[in-house]
Amino acid sequence: MRTMAVIGTGLIGTSVALAAAAQGVSVYLSDRDRTAARTAAALGAGRAQEPPEPVDLAVLAVPPSQVAAVLIACQGRGLARAYTDVASVKAGPERAVLGRAPDPAAYVGGHPLAGRERSGPLAARAELFRGRPWALTPHPLTSRAALDRGLELAELCGAAPVVMRSREHDEVVALTSHVPHLLAAVMAARLRDGPAGVPLLAGQGLRDVTRIAAGDPRLWSDILRSNARAMAGVVQELRADLSRVAAALDVLAEADDGARDQGVRTLEELLARGVAGLARLPRPGAGPPEGRAALRVLVPDRPGELARLLGAVAAFGVAADDIAVEAAEESGLSVRIPVPTADAERIEAGLDAVGYAVQVRSPANWTALSKR
């Protein structure tokens, strides 16, 4: 890919542009907010101008409800040979494209599953998508050329492409992204009228639960509206669970010891289901998905050694939360570090320079290595 146009220079659009520009792609930026486009350009994401000729790919970084209209306008002026978007809802935009776009075959839906609590071009990062899933949702008319461009974009950004149908995508993200955001907002809203001591006793657990509530309300209202059908079923199931919890708590607060047993069992059953559900998610460091590699180091069982290793990997942007530590078979600790495949050699060399023997391994072929 030599040329790209990015329509919409917020967090995601600018991050895509930065990643592409870093790989040598000529990127042209536009946004209805001219200042946002100029800011993205000043960050090195590309040029805030129209391309002189059709680009290889146009990326529509706009809310779900605007995808079809923007695509129609772009195809009308011959902006690109292929088109994709980054909206987090796929079925609705796909239906609109199939019904109204001049050339639906040139379009493939896309959704990088990455983001930050902040918005706007100043929050953008070229590495935002490294190692993250990037859903692509080709429809029946999508051309092979358009799908290939979508795959190329995901790989260009260091992401792991996942091809699926638009309806399946929306059902999955309703559970994994959209309803969790809604619940975070509902919980955070309770804080407005909470007791005066809330700021004094707000711990990390509360921050973890409410962190994503800081998203842009206008963007998120568009997302929730666009995926309302898939979300409704999840919310109804949550309502049933919360109704049972509320009834159990009422019993525990007022009933005698005999009646309380049932309330305790109800709570324990829900908590156990939560543990079982969490177990379905990949454990940090347990194994890299496609687009990820693993580094493994055997750390001697000496005070400060693990802290030194964690400090070394932190310098490469690897969070401690992503690292798994296990007892080694003989002595010491076995540390497994998942990293983007594109960065594996660089991080390996950096760790080698500070005294660690490290090797990149696939999940099926990890081999414990000793620190020198």
C-alpha positions as CSV (number, residue, x, y, z in Angstrom):
1,M,0.0,0.0,0.0
2,R,1.5,3.3,-1.1
3,T,-1.3,5.9,-0.4
4,M,-4.2,6.2,2.1
5,A,-6.8,8.7,3.0
6,V,-8.2,8.9,6.5
7,I,-11.5,10.6,7.0
8,G,-12.0,11.6,10.6
9,T,-8.9,12.5,12.7
10,G,-10.0,11.6,16.2
11,L,-8.2,9.1,18.4
12,I,-8.7,6.0,16.1
13,G,-8.3,7.8,12.8
14,T,-5.2,9.6,13.8
15,S,-3.7,6.5,15.3
16,V,-4.3,4.6,12.1
17,A,-2.7,7.4,10.1
18,L,0.4,7.6,12.5
19,A,0.9,3.8,12.2
20,A,0.6,3.9,8.4
21,A,2.9,6.9,8.0
22,A,5.5,5.2,10.2
23,Q,5.5,2.4,7.6
24,G,6.1,4.8,4.7
25,V,2.6,5.2,3.5
26,S,1.6,8.6,2.1
27,V,-1.5,9.6,4.2
28,Y,-4.0,12.3,3.4
29,L,-6.1,13.6,6.3
30,S,-9.5,15.2,6.4
31,D,-12.0,16.1,9.1
32,R,-15.0,18.3,9.3
33,D,-13.1,20.0,12.1
34,R,-10.3,21.5,10.2
35,T,-8.3,22.1,13.4
36,A,-8.4,18.4,14.2
37,A,-7.0,17.5,10.8
38,R,-4.2,20.1,11.1
39,T,-3.4,18.8,14.6
40,A,-3.1,15.3,13.3
41,A,-0.8,16.5,10.5
42,A,1.4,18.4,12.9
43,L,1.8,15.1,14.9
44,G,3.2,13.5,11.8
45,A,0.1,11.5,10.7
46,G,0.1,12.8,7.2
47,R,-1.0,15.9,5.1
48,A,-4.2,17.7,5.7
49,Q,-5.2,18.0,2.1
50,E,-7.0,16.1,-0.6
51,P,-4.9,13.5,-2.5
52,P,-3.9,14.4,-6.1
53,E,-5.2,11.1,-7.4
54,P,-7.3,8.1,-6.0
55,V,-5.5,6.5,-3.1
56,D,-5.1,2.8,-2.5
57,L,-7.4,2.8,0.6
58,A,-9.7,5.2,2.3
59,V,-10.3,4.7,6.1
60,L,-13.6,6.1,7.3
61,A,-13.0,6.9,11.0
62,V,-16.5,8.2,11.7
63,P,-19.3,7.0,14.0
64,P,-21.4,4.0,12.9
65,S,-24.4,6.1,11.8
66,Q,-22.2,8.2,9.5
67,V,-20.3,5.4,7.7
68,A,-22.7,4.9,4.8
69,A,-23.2,8.6,4.1
70,V,-19.4,9.3,4.2
71,L,-18.7,6.3,2.0
72,I,-21.2,7.4,-0.6
73,A,-19.7,10.9,-0.7
74,C,-16.2,9.6,-1.0
75,Q,-17.1,7.1,-3.8
76,G,-18.9,9.9,-5.6
77,R,-15.7,11.9,-6.0
78,G,-13.5,8.8,-6.6
79,L,-11.4,9.2,-3.5
80,A,-10.0,5.6,-3.4
81,R,-9.8,2.2,-5.0
82,A,-10.9,0.5,-1.7
83,Y,-12.7,1.5,1.5
84,T,-13.0,0.4,5.0
85,D,-14.1,1.9,8.3
86,V,-13.3,1.5,12.0
87,A,-16.7,1.8,13.6
88,S,-17.5,-0.6,16.4
89,V,-20.9,-1.6,14.9
90,K,-21.0,-3.4,11.6
91,A,-24.4,-4.8,10.6
92,G,-26.3,-1.4,10.3
93,P,-23.6,0.3,8.3
94,E,-23.3,-2.7,6.1
95,R,-27.0,-2.8,5.3
96,A,-26.9,0.9,4.4
97,V,-23.9,0.5,2.2
98,L,-25.4,-2.4,0.3
99,G,-28.6,-0.4,-0.2
100,R,-27.2,3.0,-1.2
101,A,-23.5,3.0,-2.0
102,P,-22.5,3.3,-5.7
103,D,-19.8,0.6,-5.4
104,P,-20.4,-1.7,-2.4
105,A,-17.9,-4.2,-3.7
106,A,-15.0,-1.8,-2.9
107,Y,-16.0,-1.7,0.8
108,V,-15.1,-4.0,3.7
109,G,-16.2,-3.3,7.2
110,G,-13.5,-3.0,9.9
111,H,-13.2,-2.6,13.6
112,P,-9.9,-2.4,15.5
113,L,-10.5,-3.4,19.1
114,A,-8.4,-0.8,20.7
115,G,-8.9,2.5,22.3
116,R,-8.2,4.8,25.2
117,E,-10.3,6.8,27.7
118,R,-9.2,10.0,26.0
119,S,-10.4,11.2,22.6
120,G,-9.1,13.5,19.9
121,P,-5.9,13.5,17.8
122,L,-3.7,14.4,20.8
123,A,-4.6,11.1,22.4
124,A,-3.5,9.1,19.3
125,R,-0.7,6.6,19.3
126,A,0.9,4.8,16.4
127,E,1.3,1.7,18.6
128,L,-2.4,1.7,19.7
129,F,-3.3,-1.4,17.7
130,R,-0.2,-3.6,18.2
131,G,-1.2,-7.1,19.1
132,R,-4.9,-6.2,19.3
133,P,-7.7,-7.9,17.3
134,W,-8.9,-6.1,14.2
135,A,-12.2,-7.4,13.0
136,L,-13.0,-7.4,9.3
137,T,-16.5,-8.1,8.1
138,P,-16.8,-8.7,4.4
139,H,-20.3,-8.8,3.0
140,P,-21.4,-11.0,0.1
141,L,-20.4,-8.4,-2.5
142,T,-17.0,-7.4,-1.0
143,S,-14.3,-7.9,-3.6
144,R,-11.1,-9.8,-2.9
145,A,-9.1,-6.7,-3.5
146,A,-11.0,-4.7,-0.9
147,L,-10.6,-7.5,1.7
148,D,-6.9,-7.7,0.9
149,R,-6.6,-4.0,1.6
150,G,-8.4,-4.4,4.9
151,L,-6.1,-7.2,5.9
152,E,-3.0,-5.2,4.8
153,L,-4.2,-2.3,6.9
154,A,-4.6,-4.4,10.0
155,E,-1.1,-6.0,9.6
156,L,0.4,-2.5,8.8
157,C,-0.9,-1.4,12.2
158,G,0.5,-4.4,13.9
159,A,-2.9,-5.9,14.7
160,A,-4.2,-9.4,14.4
161,P,-6.9,-9.6,11.7
162,V,-10.1,-11.6,12.5
163,V,-12.6,-12.2,9.7
164,M,-16.2,-12.7,10.7
165,R,-19.8,-11.8,9.7
166,S,-21.2,-8.4,10.7
167,R,-24.1,-9.8,12.8
168,E,-21.8,-12.1,14.7
169,H,-19.4,-9.2,15.3
170,D,-22.2,-7.0,16.8
171,E,-23.4,-9.8,19.0
172,V,-19.9,-10.4,20.4
173,V,-19.0,-6.7,21.0
174,A,-22.4,-6.1,22.7
175,L,-21.2,-8.5,25.4
176,T,-17.5,-7.7,25.4
177,S,-17.5,-3.9,24.8
178,H,-20.8,-2.1,24.5
179,V,-22.7,-3.3,27.6
180,P,-19.5,-3.2,29.7
181,H,-19.2,0.5,28.8
182,L,-22.9,1.1,29.6
183,L,-22.4,-0.6,33.0
184,A,-19.3,1.4,33.7
185,A,-21.3,4.6,33.0
186,V,-24.2,3.4,35.2
187,M,-21.8,2.7,38.1
188,A,-19.9,5.9,37.7
189,A,-23.2,7.9,37.6
190,R,-23.9,6.6,41.1
191,L,-20.9,8.4,42.3
192,R,-22.4,11.8,41.7
193,D,-24.9,11.5,44.5
194,G,-22.8,9.2,46.7
195,P,-21.8,9.9,50.3
196,A,-19.2,12.6,51.0
197,G,-16.6,10.0,51.8
198,V,-16.5,8.5,48.3
199,P,-13.3,10.3,47.1
200,L,-11.6,9.3,50.3
201,L,-12.3,5.6,50.0
202,A,-12.3,5.1,46.3
203,G,-9.9,2.2,45.6
204,Q,-8.4,0.6,42.6
205,G,-11.4,-1.8,42.2
206,L,-13.8,1.1,41.7
207,R,-11.4,2.7,39.2
208,D,-11.1,-0.5,37.3
209,V,-14.9,-0.9,37.0
210,T,-15.5,2.7,36.0
211,R,-12.4,3.6,33.9
212,I,-14.0,3.3,30.5
213,A,-17.0,5.5,31.6
214,A,-14.8,8.5,30.6
215,G,-15.5,7.9,26.9
216,D,-17.0,10.6,24.7
217,P,-20.8,10.6,25.4
218,R,-21.8,11.7,21.9
219,L,-19.7,9.0,20.2
220,W,-20.9,6.3,22.7
221,S,-24.6,7.3,22.4
222,D,-24.2,6.7,18.6
223,I,-22.5,3.3,19.2
224,L,-25.2,2.2,21.7
225,R,-28.0,3.3,19.4
226,S,-26.5,1.5,16.5
227,N,-26.1,-1.8,18.3
228,A,-29.3,-1.5,20.4
229,R,-30.8,-4.8,19.2
230,A,-27.8,-6.9,20.2
231,M,-27.3,-5.1,23.5
232,A,-30.9,-5.4,24.5
233,G,-30.7,-9.2,25.1
234,V,-27.5,-8.9,27.2
235,V,-29.1,-6.1,29.3
236,Q,-32.2,-8.2,29.9
237,E,-30.1,-11.1,31.2
238,L,-28.2,-8.7,33.4
239,R,-31.5,-7.3,34.7
240,A,-32.6,-10.8,35.7
241,D,-29.3,-11.5,37.5
242,L,-29.5,-8.1,39.3
243,S,-33.1,-8.8,40.3
244,R,-32.0,-12.1,41.9
245,V,-29.1,-10.3,43.7
246,A,-31.4,-7.5,45.0
247,A,-33.9,-10.1,46.4
248,A,-31.0,-12.0,48.0
249,L,-29.7,-8.9,49.6
250,D,-33.1,-7.9,50.9
251,V,-33.4,-11.4,52.5
252,L,-29.9,-11.1,54.1
253,A,-30.7,-7.7,55.5
254,E,-33.9,-8.6,57.2
255,A,-34.7,-12.3,57.5
256,D,-33.8,-14.8,60.2
257,D,-30.8,-17.1,60.0
258,G,-32.8,-19.9,58.2
259,A,-34.0,-17.7,55.4
260,R,-30.5,-16.1,55.0
261,D,-29.0,-19.4,53.8
262,Q,-30.9,-19.2,50.5
263,G,-29.7,-15.6,50.0
264,V,-26.1,-16.6,50.6
265,R,-26.4,-19.5,48.1
266,T,-27.8,-17.1,45.5
267,L,-24.9,-14.7,45.9
268,E,-22.3,-17.5,45.9
269,E,-23.8,-19.0,42.8
270,L,-23.6,-15.7,40.9
271,L,-20.0,-15.1,42.2
272,A,-19.0,-18.6,41.1
273,R,-20.5,-18.0,37.6
274,G,-18.4,-14.9,37.4
275,V,-15.2,-16.8,38.1
276,A,-16.2,-19.4,35.5
277,G,-16.9,-16.7,32.9
278,L,-13.7,-14.9,33.6
279,A,-11.8,-18.2,33.0
280,R,-13.0,-18.1,29.4
281,L,-10.8,-15.1,28.7
282,P,-7.1,-15.6,27.9
283,R,-5.0,-15.3,31.1
284,P,-2.4,-12.6,30.7
285,G,0.8,-14.2,29.5
286,A,-0.8,-17.6,29.1
287,G,-0.3,-17.5,25.3
288,P,-0.1,-15.0,22.5
289,P,-2.9,-14.7,20.0
290,E,-2.2,-14.3,16.3
291,G,0.0,-11.2,15.9
292,R,1.7,-11.8,19.3
293,A,4.8,-13.6,20.3
294,A,6.1,-14.7,23.6
295,L,9.4,-14.1,25.4
296,R,10.3,-16.5,28.3
297,V,13.0,-15.9,30.9
298,L,14.0,-18.0,33.9
299,V,14.7,-15.5,36.7
300,P,16.9,-16.6,39.7
301,D,15.2,-16.8,43.0
302,R,17.1,-13.8,44.5
303,P,15.6,-10.6,46.0
304,G,15.1,-7.8,43.4
305,E,15.6,-9.9,40.3
306,L,12.0,-10.0,39.2
307,A,11.7,-6.2,39.8
308,R,14.8,-5.7,37.7
309,L,13.3,-7.7,34.8
310,L,9.9,-5.9,35.1
311,G,11.7,-2.6,35.0
312,A,13.6,-3.6,31.9
313,V,10.5,-4.7,30.0
314,A,8.6,-1.6,31.1
315,A,11.1,0.5,29.2
316,F,9.7,-1.2,26.0
317,G,6.1,-0.4,26.9
318,V,5.1,-3.8,28.2
319,A,2.7,-3.6,31.1
320,A,3.3,-5.7,34.2
321,D,-0.4,-6.8,34.0
322,D,0.4,-8.6,30.8
323,I,3.1,-10.7,32.3
324,A,2.6,-14.2,33.8
325,V,4.9,-15.5,36.5
326,E,5.1,-19.2,37.5
327,A,7.4,-21.3,39.7
328,A,10.1,-22.9,37.6
329,E,10.5,-26.7,37.7
330,E,13.8,-26.6,39.6
331,S,14.3,-23.1,41.1
332,G,13.6,-19.5,40.4
333,L,10.6,-18.0,38.5
334,S,9.5,-18.6,34.9
335,V,8.4,-15.3,33.4
336,R,6.4,-15.3,30.2
337,I,6.1,-12.0,28.4
338,P,3.6,-11.5,25.5
339,V,4.7,-8.9,23.0
340,P,3.7,-7.8,19.5
341,T,5.4,-10.0,16.9
342,A,6.7,-6.9,15.1
343,D,8.5,-5.8,18.3
344,A,9.8,-9.2,19.5
345,E,13.3,-9.0,18.1
346,R,13.8,-5.5,19.3
347,I,12.7,-6.3,22.8
348,E,14.7,-9.5,22.8
349,A,17.8,-7.6,21.8
350,G,17.2,-5.0,24.5
351,L,16.8,-7.6,27.2
352,D,19.8,-9.4,26.0
353,A,21.8,-6.2,26.3
354,V,21.0,-6.0,30.0
355,G,21.9,-9.6,30.7
356,Y,18.9,-11.8,30.0
357,A,18.9,-14.8,27.7
358,V,15.6,-14.6,25.9
359,Q,14.0,-16.4,23.0
360,V,10.9,-15.8,21.0
361,R,8.5,-18.8,21.1
362,S,5.1,-19.7,19.8
363,P,2.5,-21.0,22.4
364,A,3.3,-24.6,21.5
365,N,7.0,-24.2,21.6
366,W,8.0,-22.1,24.6
367,T,11.3,-23.2,26.1
368,A,12.5,-22.1,29.5
369,L,15.8,-20.2,29.2
370,S,18.1,-19.1,32.0
371,K,19.2,-15.7,32.9
372,R,22.9,-15.4,32.3
